[in-house]
């Protein structure tokens, strides 16, 4: 089980935010508790993929507590994979997995294919 923090940099007031996600909600909430992020900031299905938006200072603390840094693109691909398979999977192959999924779907939906 792993917690991940991406490199997104979105402004929210005076803060710069990124995403924190995990293989399980239990692990995600445990990390939020460890780094001092209130549960009310949890964003959950069905409106969102399960994650927290956290300030960069909290990102550094999460990494110090074992969170794995990933890119924003990896986080997006991993969240998509979780919607399809139920698992985030490995960030190392997340973008390739998504490209292959898109390529396969495009081939399935091409005119004249059965």
N, CA, C and O atoms as a printed pandas DataFrame, in Angstrom:
     atom_number atom_name residue_name chain_id  residue_number  x_coord  y_coord  z_coord
0              1         N          UNK        A               1    0.837   -1.177    0.000
1              2        CA          UNK        A               1    0.000    0.000    0.000
2              3         C          UNK        A               1    0.885    1.244    0.000
3              4         O          UNK        A               1    1.902    1.302    0.690
4              5         N          UNK        A               2    0.474    2.235   -0.790
5              6        CA          UNK        A               2    1.305    3.418   -0.955
6              7         C          UNK        A               2    0.456    4.677   -1.024
7              8         O          UNK        A               2   -0.673    4.663   -1.513
8              9         N          UNK        A               3    1.025    5.763   -0.523
9             10        CA          UNK        A               3    0.448    7.096   -0.667
10            11         C          UNK        A               3    1.304    7.842   -1.681
11            12         O          UNK        A               3    2.530    7.737   -1.670
12            13         N          UNK        A               4    0.644    8.597   -2.560
13            14        CA          UNK        A               4    1.328    9.339   -3.608
14            15         C          UNK        A               4    0.989   10.819   -3.503
15            16         O          UNK        A               4   -0.115   11.177   -3.092
16            17         N          UNK        A               5    1.934   11.683   -3.873
17            18        CA          UNK        A               5    1.697   13.121   -3.970
18            19         C          UNK        A               5    2.206   13.578   -5.336
19            20         O          UNK        A               5    3.335   13.279   -5.725
20            21         N          UNK        A               6    1.350   14.309   -6.057
21            22        CA          UNK        A               6    1.754   14.728   -7.399
22            23         C          UNK        A               6    2.421   16.102   -7.380
23            24         O          UNK        A               6    2.546   16.739   -6.334
24            25         N          UNK        A               7    2.841   16.537   -8.556
25            26        CA          UNK        A               7    3.562   17.806   -8.675
26            27         C          UNK        A               7    2.696   18.930   -9.245
27            28         O          UNK        A               7    3.216   19.932   -9.735
28            29         N          UNK        A               8    1.366   18.758   -9.178
29            30        CA          UNK        A               8    0.482   19.827   -9.621
30            31         C          UNK        A               8    0.748   21.072   -8.775
31            32         O          UNK        A               8    1.094   20.964   -7.599
32            33         N          UNK        A               9    0.593   22.214   -9.354
33            34        CA          UNK        A               9    0.763   23.484   -8.625
34            35         C          UNK        A               9   -0.410   24.385   -8.972
35            36         O          UNK        A               9   -0.333   25.202   -9.889
36            37         N          UNK        A              10   -1.503   24.224   -8.222
37            38        CA          UNK        A              10   -2.705   25.027   -8.440
38            39         C          UNK        A              10   -2.835   26.028   -7.305
39            40         O          UNK        A              10   -2.691   25.682   -6.132
40            41         N          UNK        A              11   -3.104   27.258   -7.665
41            42        CA          UNK        A              11   -3.240   28.287   -6.643
42            43         C          UNK        A              11   -4.623   28.207   -6.001
43            44         O          UNK        A              11   -5.636   28.073   -6.686
44            45         N          UNK        A              12   -4.641   28.292   -4.671
45            46        CA          UNK        A              12   -5.872   28.341   -3.893
46            47         C          UNK        A              12   -5.656   29.415   -2.836
47            48         O          UNK        A              12   -5.038   29.162   -1.801
48            49         N          UNK        A              13   -6.165   30.607   -3.099
49            50        CA          UNK        A              13   -5.859   31.733   -2.225
50            51         C          UNK        A              13   -4.372   32.024   -2.306
51            52         O          UNK        A              13   -3.822   32.224   -3.389
52            53         N          UNK        A              14   -3.728   32.046   -1.146
53            54        CA          UNK        A              14   -2.274   32.280   -1.124
54            55         C          UNK        A              14   -1.474   30.981   -1.148
55            56         O          UNK        A              14   -0.244   31.005   -1.178
56            57         N          UNK        A              15   -2.170   29.852   -1.135
57            58        CA          UNK        A              15   -1.490   28.557   -1.113
58            59         C          UNK        A              15   -1.331   27.989   -2.513
59            60         O          UNK        A              15   -2.102   28.298   -3.422
60            61         N          UNK        A              16   -0.322   27.159   -2.664
61            62        CA          UNK        A              16   -0.125   26.373   -3.870
62            63         C          UNK        A              16   -0.430   24.926   -3.481
63            64         O          UNK        A              16    0.118   24.400   -2.513
64            65         N          UNK        A              17   -1.316   24.295   -4.256
65            66        CA          UNK        A              17   -1.833   22.979   -3.897
66            67         C          UNK        A              17   -1.379   21.895   -4.864
67            68         O          UNK        A              17   -1.033   22.161   -6.015
68            69         N          UNK        A              18   -1.392   20.667   -4.361
69            70        CA          UNK        A              18   -1.164   19.477   -5.167
70            71         C          UNK        A              18   -2.138   18.403   -4.680
71            72         O          UNK        A              18   -2.937   18.650   -3.777
72            73         N          UNK        A              19   -2.070   17.212   -5.278
73            74        CA          UNK        A              19   -2.964   16.116   -4.902
74            75         C          UNK        A              19   -2.230   15.067   -4.068
75            76         O          UNK        A              19   -1.042   14.814   -4.268
76            77         N          UNK        A              20   -2.952   14.471   -3.142
77            78        CA          UNK        A              20   -2.461   13.302   -2.402
78            79         C          UNK        A              20   -3.488   12.193   -2.602
79            80         O          UNK        A              20   -4.673   12.385   -2.326
80            81         N          UNK        A              21   -3.040   11.039   -3.077
81            82        CA          UNK        A              21   -3.906    9.898   -3.292
82            83         C          UNK        A              21   -3.229    8.651   -2.762
83            84         O          UNK        A              21   -2.031    8.662   -2.481
84            85         N          UNK        A              22   -3.983    7.585   -2.624
85            86        CA          UNK        A              22   -3.414    6.360   -2.055
86            87         C          UNK        A              22   -4.145    5.146   -2.598
87            88         O          UNK        A              22   -5.231    5.249   -3.167
88            89         N          UNK        A              23   -3.516    3.990   -2.404
89            90        CA          UNK        A              23   -4.109    2.724   -2.826
90            91         C          UNK        A              23   -5.435    2.467   -2.114
91            92         O          UNK        A              23   -6.355    1.907   -2.711
92            93         N          UNK        A              24   -5.546    2.869   -0.840
93            94        CA          UNK        A              24   -6.780    2.679   -0.089
94            95         C          UNK        A              24   -7.147    3.963    0.642
95            96         O          UNK        A              24   -6.275    4.773    0.960
96            97         N          UNK        A              25   -8.424    4.147    0.906
97            98        CA          UNK        A              25   -8.855    5.319    1.664
98            99         C          UNK        A              25   -8.309    5.276    3.088
99           100         O          UNK        A              25   -8.002    6.320    3.665
100          101         N          UNK        A              26   -8.186    4.085    3.655
101          102        CA          UNK        A              26   -7.642    3.975    5.008
102          103         C          UNK        A              26   -6.226    4.537    5.069
103          104         O          UNK        A              26   -5.881    5.279    5.989
104          105         N          UNK        A              27   -5.420    4.179    4.093
105          106        CA          UNK        A              27   -4.044    4.674    4.056
106          107         C          UNK        A              27   -4.007    6.179    3.758
107          108         O          UNK        A              27   -3.188    6.910    4.315
108          109         N          UNK        A              28   -4.893    6.623    2.887
109          110        CA          UNK        A              28   -4.979    8.046    2.565
110          111         C          UNK        A              28   -5.329    8.857    3.807
111          112         O          UNK        A              28   -4.686    9.868    4.090
112          113         N          UNK        A              29   -6.341    8.421    4.547
113          114        CA          UNK        A              29   -6.745    9.134    5.763
114          115         C          UNK        A              29   -5.668    9.068    6.845
115          116         O          UNK        A              29   -5.462   10.036    7.577
116          117         N          UNK        A              30   -4.987    7.936    6.945
117          118        CA          UNK        A              30   -3.910    7.811    7.933
118          119         C          UNK        A              30   -2.805    8.823    7.648
119          120         O          UNK        A              30   -2.277    9.441    8.572
120          121         N          UNK        A              31   -2.450    8.997    6.370
121          122        CA          UNK        A              31   -1.418    9.979    6.027
122          123         C          UNK        A              31   -1.930   11.385    6.297
123          124         O          UNK        A              31   -1.195   12.221    6.822
124          125         N          UNK        A              32   -3.180   11.657    5.945
125          126        CA          UNK        A              32   -3.759   12.981    6.223
126          127         C          UNK        A              32   -3.678   13.278    7.719
127          128         O          UNK        A              32   -3.321   14.389    8.110
128          129         N          UNK        A              33   -4.001   12.307    8.545
129          130        CA          UNK        A              33   -3.912   12.490    9.994
130          131         C          UNK        A              33   -2.464   12.768   10.422
131          132         O          UNK        A              33   -2.210   13.652   11.241
132          133         N          UNK        A              34   -1.516   12.000    9.855
133          134        CA          UNK        A              34   -0.098   12.168   10.204
134          135         C          UNK        A              34    0.439   13.547    9.871
135          136         O          UNK        A              34    1.255   14.099   10.609
136          137         N          UNK        A              35   -0.028   14.109    8.744
137          138        CA          UNK        A              35    0.539   15.392    8.305
138          139         C          UNK        A              35   -0.338   16.581    8.686
139          140         O          UNK        A              35   -0.023   17.722    8.348
140          141         N          UNK        A              36   -1.433   16.316    9.386
141          142        CA          UNK        A              36   -2.261   17.401    9.893
142          143         C          UNK        A              36   -3.253   17.990    8.897
143          144         O          UNK        A              36   -3.520   19.192    8.918
144          145         N          UNK        A              37   -3.793   17.154    8.034
145          146        CA          UNK        A              37   -4.819   17.599    7.090
146          147         C          UNK        A              37   -6.169   17.082    7.590
147          148         O          UNK        A              37   -6.333   15.884    7.821
148          149         N          UNK        A              38   -7.120   17.980    7.754
149          150        CA          UNK        A              38   -8.433   17.620    8.291
150          151         C          UNK        A              38   -9.217   16.755    7.309
151          152         O          UNK        A              38   -9.138   16.953    6.097
152          153         N          UNK        A              39   -9.968   15.800    7.837
153          154        CA          UNK        A              39  -10.778   14.901    7.004
154          155         C          UNK        A              39  -11.805   15.651    6.161
155          156         O          UNK        A              39  -12.211   15.164    5.106
156          157         N          UNK        A              40  -12.224   16.811    6.607
157          158        CA          UNK        A              40  -13.242   17.541    5.836
158          159         C          UNK        A              40  -12.723   17.940    4.448
159          160         O          UNK        A              40  -13.515   18.305    3.579
160          161         N          UNK        A              41  -11.408   17.876    4.233
161          162        CA          UNK        A              41  -10.836   18.216    2.933
162          163         C          UNK        A              41  -10.772   17.028    1.985
163          164         O          UNK        A              41  -10.347   17.169    0.838
164          165         N          UNK        A              42  -11.192   15.856    2.458
165          166        CA          UNK        A              42  -11.203   14.666    1.601
166          167         C          UNK        A              42  -12.225   14.864    0.485
167          168         O          UNK        A              42  -13.363   15.260    0.736
168          169         N          UNK        A              43  -11.813   14.588   -0.727
169          170        CA          UNK        A              43  -12.712   14.635   -1.878
170          171         C          UNK        A              43  -12.952   13.196   -2.320
171          172         O          UNK        A              43  -12.009   12.443   -2.563
172          173         N          UNK        A              44  -14.227   12.824   -2.420
173          174        CA          UNK        A              44  -14.549   11.411   -2.593
174          175         C          UNK        A              44  -15.581   11.192   -3.688
175          176         O          UNK        A              44  -16.282   12.117   -4.097
176          177         N          UNK        A              45  -15.661    9.938   -4.159
177          178        CA          UNK        A              45  -16.694    9.583   -5.130
178          179         C          UNK        A              45  -18.082    9.814   -4.528
179          180         O          UNK        A              45  -18.227    9.769   -3.306
180          181         N          UNK        A              46  -19.077   10.051   -5.329
181          182        CA          UNK        A              46  -19.049    9.963   -6.787
182          183         C          UNK        A              46  -18.604   11.254   -7.470
183          184         O          UNK        A              46  -18.381   11.255   -8.680
184          185         N          UNK        A              47  -18.473   12.335   -6.737
185          186        CA          UNK        A              47  -18.133   13.610   -7.365
186          187         C          UNK        A              47  -16.667   13.683   -7.788
187          188         O          UNK        A              47  -16.355   14.302   -8.805
188          189         N          UNK        A              48  -15.771   13.068   -7.036
189          190        CA          UNK        A              48  -14.329   13.124   -7.303
190          191         C          UNK        A              48  -13.729   11.738   -7.123
191          192         O          UNK        A              48  -14.326   10.870   -6.487
192          193         N          UNK        A              49  -12.537   11.538   -7.691
193          194        CA          UNK        A              49  -11.740   10.373   -7.312
194          195         C          UNK        A              49  -11.224   10.646   -5.909
195          196         O          UNK        A              49  -10.963   11.800   -5.570
196          197         N          UNK        A              50  -11.072    9.626   -5.093
197          198        CA          UNK        A              50  -10.670    9.800   -3.704
198          199         C          UNK        A              50   -9.274   10.423   -3.609
199          200         O          UNK        A              50   -8.291    9.840   -4.068
200          201         N          UNK        A              51   -9.202   11.613   -3.008
201          202        CA          UNK        A              51   -7.921   12.298   -2.837
202          203         C          UNK        A              51   -8.082   13.490   -1.902
203          204         O          UNK        A              51   -9.195   13.864   -1.535
204          205         N          UNK        A              52   -6.970   14.068   -1.532
205          206        CA          UNK        A              52   -6.934   15.348   -0.832
206          207         C          UNK        A              52   -6.170   16.328   -1.704
207          208         O          UNK        A              52   -5.198   15.954   -2.361
208          209         N          UNK        A              53   -6.605   17.583   -1.713
209          210        CA          UNK        A              53   -5.769   18.669   -2.234
210          211         C          UNK        A              53   -4.995   19.170   -1.025
211          212         O          UNK        A              53   -5.588   19.539   -0.011
212          213         N          UNK        A              54   -3.669   19.183   -1.129
213          214        CA          UNK        A              54   -2.844   19.602    0.011
214          215         C          UNK        A              54   -1.877   20.697   -0.415
215          216         O          UNK        A              54   -1.486   20.776   -1.580
216          217         N          UNK        A              55   -1.498   21.533    0.531
217          218        CA          UNK        A              55   -0.517   22.597    0.280
218          219         C          UNK        A              55    0.859   21.972    0.077
219          220         O          UNK        A              55    1.130   20.875    0.565
220          221         N          UNK        A              56    1.728   22.683   -0.651
221          222        CA          UNK        A              56    3.078   22.164   -0.907
222          223         C          UNK        A              56    3.841   21.881    0.381
223          224         O          UNK        A              56    4.645   20.950    0.429
224          225         N          UNK        A              57    3.599   22.675    1.432
225          226        CA          UNK        A              57    4.278   22.397    2.708
226          227         C          UNK        A              57    3.851   21.041    3.258
227          228         O          UNK        A              57    4.670   20.320    3.827
228          229         N          UNK        A              58    2.588   20.689    3.097
229          230        CA          UNK        A              58    2.096   19.370    3.532
230          231         C          UNK        A              58    2.635   18.279    2.619
231          232         O          UNK        A              58    2.855   17.151    3.061
232          233         N          UNK        A              59    2.850   18.606    1.349
233          234        CA          UNK        A              59    3.433   17.631    0.421
234          235         C          UNK        A              59    4.819   17.223    0.911
235          236         O          UNK        A              59    5.150   16.037    0.949
236          237         N          UNK        A              60    5.621   18.207    1.284
237          238        CA          UNK        A              60    6.963   17.913    1.787
238          239         C          UNK        A              60    6.890   17.042    3.041
239          240         O          UNK        A              60    7.687   16.118    3.203
240          241         N          UNK        A              61    5.956   17.327    3.907
241          242        CA          UNK        A              61    5.781   16.526    5.125
242          243         C          UNK        A              61    5.338   15.110    4.771
243          244         O          UNK        A              61    5.815   14.145    5.369
244          245         N          UNK        A              62    4.434   14.979    3.808
245          246        CA          UNK        A              62    3.981   13.654    3.386
246          247         C          UNK        A              62    5.141   12.836    2.821
247          248         O          UNK        A              62    5.274   11.651    3.128
248          249         N          UNK        A              63    5.979   13.466    1.995
249          250        CA          UNK        A              63    7.148   12.767    1.444
250          251         C          UNK        A              63    8.084   12.346    2.576
251          252         O          UNK        A              63    8.632   11.244    2.550
252          253         N          UNK        A              64    8.268   13.208    3.557
253          254        CA          UNK        A              64    9.108   12.857    4.707
254          255         C          UNK        A              64    8.531   11.669    5.483
255          256         O          UNK        A              64    9.267   10.942    6.150
256          257         N          UNK        A              65    7.213   11.478    5.394
257          258        CA          UNK        A              65    6.543   10.360    6.068
258          259         C          UNK        A              65    6.340    9.167    5.143
259          260         O          UNK        A              65    5.607    8.241    5.490
260          261         N          UNK        A              66    6.977    9.169    3.971
261          262        CA          UNK        A              66    6.959    7.995    3.105
262          263         C          UNK        A              66    6.116    8.082    1.850
263          264         O          UNK        A              66    6.082    7.123    1.080
264          265         N          UNK        A              67    5.431    9.192    1.612
265          266        CA          UNK        A              67    4.658    9.316    0.370
266          267         C          UNK        A              67    5.602    9.346   -0.830
267          268         O          UNK        A              67    6.727    9.837   -0.741
268          269         N          UNK        A              68    5.130    8.819   -1.935
269          270        CA          UNK        A              68    5.935    8.721   -3.152
270          271         C          UNK        A              68    5.588    9.880   -4.084
271          272         O          UNK        A              68    4.425   10.040   -4.454
272          273         N          UNK        A              69    6.581   10.695   -4.473
273          274        CA          UNK        A              69    6.320   11.779   -5.425
274          275         C          UNK        A              69    6.053   11.217   -6.824
275          276         O          UNK        A              69    6.773   10.341   -7.302
276          277         N          UNK        A              70    5.005   11.738   -7.470
277          278        CA          UNK        A              70    4.672   11.358   -8.840
278          279         C          UNK        A              70    4.327   12.633   -9.612
279          280         O          UNK        A              70    4.188   13.708   -9.029
280          281         N          UNK        A              71    4.192   12.494  -10.923
281          282        CA          UNK        A              71    3.800   13.642  -11.731
282          283         C          UNK        A              71    2.281   13.765  -11.751
283          284         O          UNK        A              71    1.555   12.830  -11.414
284          285         N          UNK        A              72    1.826   14.941  -12.155
285          286        CA          UNK        A              72    0.394   15.176  -12.312
286          287         C          UNK        A              72   -0.186   14.226  -13.361
287          288         O          UNK        A              72   -1.286   13.702  -13.192
288          289         N          UNK        A              73    0.556   14.012  -14.437
289          290        CA          UNK        A              73    0.101   13.101  -15.495
290          291         C          UNK        A              73   -0.004   11.669  -14.991
291          292         O          UNK        A              73   -0.944   10.955  -15.339
292          293         N          UNK        A              74    0.950   11.249  -14.176
293          294        CA          UNK        A              74    0.864    9.910  -13.595
294          295         C          UNK        A              74   -0.368    9.802  -12.696
295          296         O          UNK        A              74   -1.088    8.804  -12.740
296          297         N          UNK        A              75   -0.608   10.828  -11.885
297          298        CA          UNK        A              75   -1.772   10.809  -10.993
298          299         C          UNK        A              75   -3.061   10.696  -11.791
299          300         O          UNK        A              75   -3.949    9.926  -11.423
300          301         N          UNK        A              76   -3.178   11.448  -12.874
301          302        CA          UNK        A              76   -4.384   11.400  -13.706
302          303         C          UNK        A              76   -4.565   10.012  -14.316
303          304         O          UNK        A              76   -5.668    9.465  -14.303
304          305         N          UNK        A              77   -3.485    9.444  -14.849
305          306        CA          UNK        A              77   -3.564    8.113  -15.454
306          307         C          UNK        A              77   -3.890    7.055  -14.400
307          308         O          UNK        A              77   -4.668    6.137  -14.658
308          309         N          UNK        A              78   -3.298    7.184  -13.222
309          310        CA          UNK        A              78   -3.568    6.227  -12.146
310          311         C          UNK        A              78   -5.019    6.306  -11.690
311          312         O          UNK        A              78   -5.645    5.276  -11.443
312          313         N          UNK        A              79   -5.555    7.507  -11.577
313          314        CA          UNK        A              79   -6.960    7.646  -11.192
314          315         C          UNK        A              79   -7.876    7.042  -12.249
315          316         O          UNK        A              79   -8.871    6.402  -11.910
316          317         N          UNK        A              80   -7.553    7.237  -13.526
317          318        CA          UNK        A              80   -8.355    6.641  -14.583
318          319         C          UNK        A              80   -8.288    5.116  -14.490
319          320         O          UNK        A              80   -9.305    4.433  -14.617
320          321         N          UNK        A              81   -7.081    4.590  -14.267
321          322        CA          UNK        A              81   -6.935    3.132  -14.153
322          323         C          UNK        A              81   -7.754    2.607  -12.979
323          324         O          UNK        A              81   -8.355    1.537  -13.075
324          325         N          UNK        A              82   -7.785    3.354  -11.864
325          326        CA          UNK        A              82   -8.574    2.905  -10.711
326          327         C          UNK        A              82  -10.060    2.857  -11.073
327          328         O          UNK        A              82  -10.775    1.958  -10.632
328          329         N          UNK        A              83  -10.532    3.829  -11.882
329          330        CA          UNK        A              83  -11.945    3.802  -12.294
330          331         C          UNK        A              83  -12.249    2.569  -13.140
331          332         O          UNK        A              83  -13.361    2.044  -13.090
332          333         N          UNK        A              84  -11.271    2.104  -13.915
333          334        CA          UNK        A              84  -11.480    0.960  -14.804
334          335         C          UNK        A              84  -11.249   -0.369  -14.080
335          336         O          UNK        A              84  -12.046   -1.298  -14.209
336          337         N          UNK        A              85  -10.153   -0.453  -13.317
337          338        CA          UNK        A              85   -9.733   -1.738  -12.744
338          339         C          UNK        A              85   -9.958   -1.859  -11.241
339          340         O          UNK        A              85   -9.939   -2.964  -10.699
340          341         N          UNK        A              86  -10.173   -0.728  -10.563
341          342        CA          UNK        A              86  -10.293   -0.749   -9.109
342          343         C          UNK        A              86   -8.968   -0.556   -8.391
343          344         O          UNK        A              86   -8.938   -0.495   -7.162
344          345         N          UNK        A              87   -7.867   -0.458   -9.140
345          346        CA          UNK        A              87   -6.531   -0.296   -8.556
346          347         C          UNK        A              87   -5.806    0.865   -9.217
347          348         O          UNK        A              87   -5.939    1.087  -10.420
348          349         N          UNK        A              88   -5.020    1.621   -8.407
349          350        CA          UNK        A              88   -4.191    2.685   -8.980
350          351         C          UNK        A              88   -3.089    2.115   -9.848
351          352         O          UNK        A              88   -2.787    2.663  -10.908
352          353         N          UNK        A              89   -2.490    1.033   -9.415
353          354        CA          UNK        A              89   -1.386    0.430  -10.147
354          355         C          UNK        A              89   -0.079    1.175   -9.937
355          356         O          UNK        A              89    0.010    2.080   -9.107
356          357         N          UNK        A              90    0.916    0.789  -10.687
357          358        CA          UNK        A              90    2.273    1.332  -10.580
358          359         C          UNK        A              90    2.378    2.652  -11.347
359          360         O          UNK        A              90    2.008    2.713  -12.519
360          361         N          UNK        A              91    2.884    3.718  -10.693
361          362        CA          UNK        A              91    3.024    4.980  -11.410
362          363         C          UNK        A              91    3.994    4.894  -12.588
363          364         O          UNK        A              91    3.878    5.664  -13.541
364          365         N          UNK        A              92    4.945    3.967  -12.530
365          366        CA          UNK        A              92    5.950    3.858  -13.587
366          367         C          UNK        A              92    5.326    3.519  -14.943
367          368         O          UNK        A              92    5.847    3.934  -15.978
368          369         N          UNK        A              93    4.225    2.777  -14.950
369          370        CA          UNK        A              93    3.615    2.407  -16.230
370          371         C          UNK        A              93    2.223    3.012  -16.434
371          372         O          UNK        A              93    1.512    2.631  -17.364
372          373         N          UNK        A              94    1.839    3.942  -15.581
373          374        CA          UNK        A              94    0.481    4.495  -15.642
374          375         C          UNK        A              94    0.186    5.204  -16.953
375          376         O          UNK        A              94   -0.872    4.987  -17.543
376          377         N          UNK        A              95    1.090    6.037  -17.417
377          378        CA          UNK        A              95    0.846    6.767  -18.658
378          379         C          UNK        A              95    0.817    5.828  -19.861
379          380         O          UNK        A              95    0.001    6.000  -20.766
380          381         N          UNK        A              96    1.706    4.837  -19.871
381          382        CA          UNK        A              96    1.707    3.860  -20.963
382          383         C          UNK        A              96    0.413    3.050  -20.948
383          384         O          UNK        A              96   -0.155    2.767  -22.003
384          385         N          UNK        A              97   -0.056    2.676  -19.758
385          386        CA          UNK        A              97   -1.315    1.946  -19.628
386          387         C          UNK        A              97   -2.456    2.771  -20.224
387          388         O          UNK        A              97   -3.280    2.248  -20.974
388          389         N          UNK        A              98   -2.499    4.061  -19.887
389          390        CA          UNK        A              98   -3.566    4.926  -20.391
390          391         C          UNK        A              98   -3.489    5.080  -21.910
391          392         O          UNK        A              98   -4.513    5.015  -22.591
392          393         N          UNK        A              99   -2.287    5.282  -22.444
393          394        CA          UNK        A              99   -2.133    5.396  -23.902
394          395         C          UNK        A              99   -2.639    4.139  -24.603
395          396         O          UNK        A              99   -3.345    4.221  -25.608
396          397         N          UNK        A             100   -2.274    2.978  -24.067
397          398        CA          UNK        A             100   -2.708    1.713  -24.665
398          399         C          UNK        A             100   -4.220    1.563  -24.573
399          400         O          UNK        A             100   -4.857    1.093  -25.515
400          401         N          UNK        A             101   -4.784    1.952  -23.465
401          402        CA          UNK        A             101   -6.245    1.889  -23.284
402          403         C          UNK        A             101   -6.948    2.779  -24.321
403          404         O          UNK        A             101   -7.921    2.358  -24.947
404          405         N          UNK        A             102   -6.457    3.994  -24.494
405          406        CA          UNK        A             102   -7.043    4.916  -25.467
406          407         C          UNK        A             102   -6.882    4.362  -26.880
407          408         O          UNK        A             102   -7.815    4.412  -27.682
408          409         N          UNK        A             103   -5.699    3.836  -27.181
409          410        CA          UNK        A             103   -5.437    3.271  -28.512
410          411         C          UNK        A             103   -6.371    2.089  -28.780
411          412         O          UNK        A             103   -6.935    1.982  -29.869
412          413         N          UNK        A             104   -6.536    1.212  -27.805
413          414        CA          UNK        A             104   -7.407    0.043  -27.972
414          415         C          UNK        A             104   -8.856    0.465  -28.169
415          416         O          UNK        A             104   -9.561   -0.098  -29.006
416          417         N          UNK        A             105   -9.298    1.446  -27.406
417          418        CA          UNK        A             105  -10.693    1.920  -27.547
418          419         C          UNK        A             105  -10.898    2.585  -28.902
419          420         O          UNK        A             105  -11.953    2.420  -29.515
420          421         N          UNK        A             106   -9.914    3.327  -29.373
421          422        CA          UNK        A             106  -10.029    3.983  -30.680
422          423         C          UNK        A             106  -10.136    2.922  -31.778
423          424         O          UNK        A             106  -10.895    3.085  -32.734
424          425         N          UNK        A             107   -9.383    1.851  -31.638
425          426        CA          UNK        A             107   -9.451    0.759  -32.607
426          427         C          UNK        A             107  -10.781    0.049  -32.570
427          428         O          UNK        A             107  -11.296   -0.352  -33.614
428          429         N          UNK        A             108  -11.355   -0.118  -31.384
429          430        CA          UNK        A             108  -12.658   -0.788  -31.239
430          431         C          UNK        A             108  -13.787    0.040  -31.826
431          432         O          UNK        A             108  -14.800   -0.509  -32.259
432          433         N          UNK        A             109  -13.624    1.345  -31.844
433          434        CA          UNK        A             109  -14.706    2.225  -32.275
434          435         C          UNK        A             109  -14.529    2.745  -33.692
435          436         O          UNK        A             109  -15.301    3.587  -34.149
436          437         N          UNK        A             110  -13.507    2.240  -34.393
437          438        CA          UNK        A             110  -13.290    2.694  -35.773
438          439         C          UNK        A             110  -14.411    2.198  -36.674
439          440         O          UNK        A             110  -14.880    1.071  -36.513
440          441         N          UNK        A             111  -14.854    3.037  -37.634
441          442        CA          UNK        A             111  -15.913    2.607  -38.562
442          443         C          UNK        A             111  -15.481    1.359  -39.333
443          444         O          UNK        A             111  -14.329    1.239  -39.750
444          445         N          UNK        A             112  -16.398    0.461  -39.508
445          446        CA          UNK        A             112  -16.106   -0.737  -40.284
446          447         C          UNK        A             112  -15.481   -1.865  -39.490
447          448         O          UNK        A             112  -15.293   -2.957  -40.027
448          449         N          UNK        A             113  -15.155   -1.639  -38.234
449          450        CA          UNK        A             113  -14.557   -2.711  -37.418
450          451         C          UNK        A             113  -15.671   -3.442  -36.687
451          452         O          UNK        A             113  -16.658   -2.839  -36.266
452          453         N          UNK        A             114  -15.500   -4.737  -36.544
453          454        CA          UNK        A             114  -16.495   -5.537  -35.828
454          455         C          UNK        A             114  -15.845   -6.417  -34.823
455          456         O          UNK        A             114  -16.528   -7.165  -34.123
